[in-house]
Amino acid sequence: MNSSDQIKLFTIMMRMWLVGVFIGIGGTVYFLIIKDNDSAVYFFGFFILSAVLYLLRKKQIKNRKELEANDEKR
């Protein structure tokens, strides 16, 4: 798998986790409104996990692009 394909794959995965962030926020707010605190805590945990994985993928894309740029200079 070449570098550009990896960047495309990481971008798709990053966007999936970003959608997860929005689902987590929406679920947390919804369950807080209907007073179901247990489900709200579950969705808050899902939000935290999704946000961390989104940031991890974003950093991975940045590092991969820098690595690709360094390889081109050689």
C-alpha positions as a Markdown table, in Angstrom:
| # | Residue | x | y | z |
|---|---|---|---|---|
| 1 | Met | 0.0 | 0.0 | 0.0 |
| 2 | Asn | 1.6 | 3.3 | -1.1 |
| 3 | Ser | 1.6 | 6.4 | 1.0 |
| 4 | Ser | -1.2 | 8.3 | -0.9 |
| 5 | Asp | -3.5 | 5.3 | -0.4 |
| 6 | Gln | -2.7 | 5.3 | 3.3 |
| 7 | Ile | -3.5 | 9.0 | 3.6 |
| 8 | Lys | -6.8 | 8.4 | 1.9 |
| 9 | Leu | -7.6 | 5.6 | 4.2 |
| 10 | Phe | -6.7 | 7.6 | 7.3 |
| 11 | Thr | -8.8 | 10.5 | 6.0 |
| 12 | Ile | -11.8 | 8.2 | 5.7 |
| 13 | Met | -11.3 | 6.8 | 9.1 |
| 14 | Met | -10.8 | 10.3 | 10.6 |
| 15 | Arg | -14.1 | 11.5 | 9.1 |
| 16 | Met | -15.8 | 8.4 | 10.5 |
| 17 | Trp | -14.6 | 9.3 | 14.0 |
| 18 | Leu | -15.7 | 12.9 | 13.5 |
| 19 | Val | -19.2 | 11.6 | 12.7 |
| 20 | Gly | -18.9 | 9.5 | 15.9 |
| 21 | Val | -18.1 | 12.7 | 17.8 |
| 22 | Phe | -21.3 | 14.3 | 16.6 |
| 23 | Ile | -23.3 | 11.2 | 17.4 |
| 24 | Gly | -21.8 | 11.2 | 20.9 |
| 25 | Ile | -22.6 | 14.8 | 21.5 |
| 26 | Gly | -26.2 | 14.4 | 20.1 |
| 27 | Gly | -26.8 | 11.3 | 22.2 |
| 28 | Thr | -25.5 | 12.9 | 25.3 |
| 29 | Val | -27.7 | 16.0 | 24.9 |
| 30 | Tyr | -30.7 | 13.9 | 24.0 |
| 31 | Phe | -30.5 | 11.6 | 27.0 |
| 32 | Leu | -29.8 | 14.5 | 29.4 |
| 33 | Ile | -33.0 | 16.2 | 28.1 |
| 34 | Ile | -35.1 | 13.1 | 28.7 |
| 35 | Lys | -33.4 | 12.5 | 32.1 |
| 36 | Asp | -31.7 | 9.2 | 31.3 |
| 37 | Asn | -28.4 | 9.8 | 33.0 |
| 38 | Asp | -26.9 | 6.3 | 32.5 |
| 39 | Ser | -27.3 | 6.5 | 28.7 |
| 40 | Ala | -26.0 | 10.1 | 28.7 |
| 41 | Val | -22.8 | 8.9 | 30.5 |
| 42 | Tyr | -22.5 | 6.1 | 27.9 |
| 43 | Phe | -22.7 | 8.5 | 25.0 |
| 44 | Phe | -20.4 | 10.9 | 26.8 |
| 45 | Gly | -17.8 | 8.1 | 27.0 |
| 46 | Phe | -18.4 | 7.4 | 23.3 |
| 47 | Phe | -17.8 | 11.1 | 22.6 |
| 48 | Ile | -14.5 | 11.1 | 24.5 |
| 49 | Leu | -13.3 | 7.9 | 22.7 |
| 50 | Ser | -14.3 | 9.2 | 19.3 |
| 51 | Ala | -12.7 | 12.6 | 19.9 |
| 52 | Val | -9.4 | 10.9 | 21.0 |
| 53 | Leu | -9.4 | 8.6 | 18.0 |
| 54 | Tyr | -10.2 | 11.5 | 15.6 |
| 55 | Leu | -7.3 | 13.5 | 17.0 |
| 56 | Leu | -5.0 | 10.5 | 16.7 |
| 57 | Arg | -5.9 | 10.0 | 13.0 |
| 58 | Lys | -5.5 | 13.7 | 12.3 |
| 59 | Lys | -2.0 | 13.5 | 13.8 |
| 60 | Gln | -1.2 | 10.3 | 11.9 |
| 61 | Ile | -2.2 | 12.0 | 8.6 |
| 62 | Lys | 0.0 | 15.0 | 9.4 |
| 63 | Asn | 3.0 | 12.7 | 10.2 |
| 64 | Arg | 2.4 | 10.6 | 7.1 |
| 65 | Lys | 2.4 | 13.7 | 4.8 |
| 66 | Glu | 5.6 | 15.0 | 6.4 |
| 67 | Leu | 7.2 | 11.6 | 5.9 |
| 68 | Glu | 6.1 | 11.6 | 2.3 |
| 69 | Ala | 7.5 | 15.2 | 1.8 |
| 70 | Asn | 10.8 | 14.1 | 3.3 |
| 71 | Asp | 11.0 | 11.1 | 1.0 |
| 72 | Glu | 10.4 | 13.3 | -2.1 |
| 73 | Lys | 13.3 | 15.6 | -1.1 |
| 74 | Arg | 15.8 | 12.7 | -1.1 |
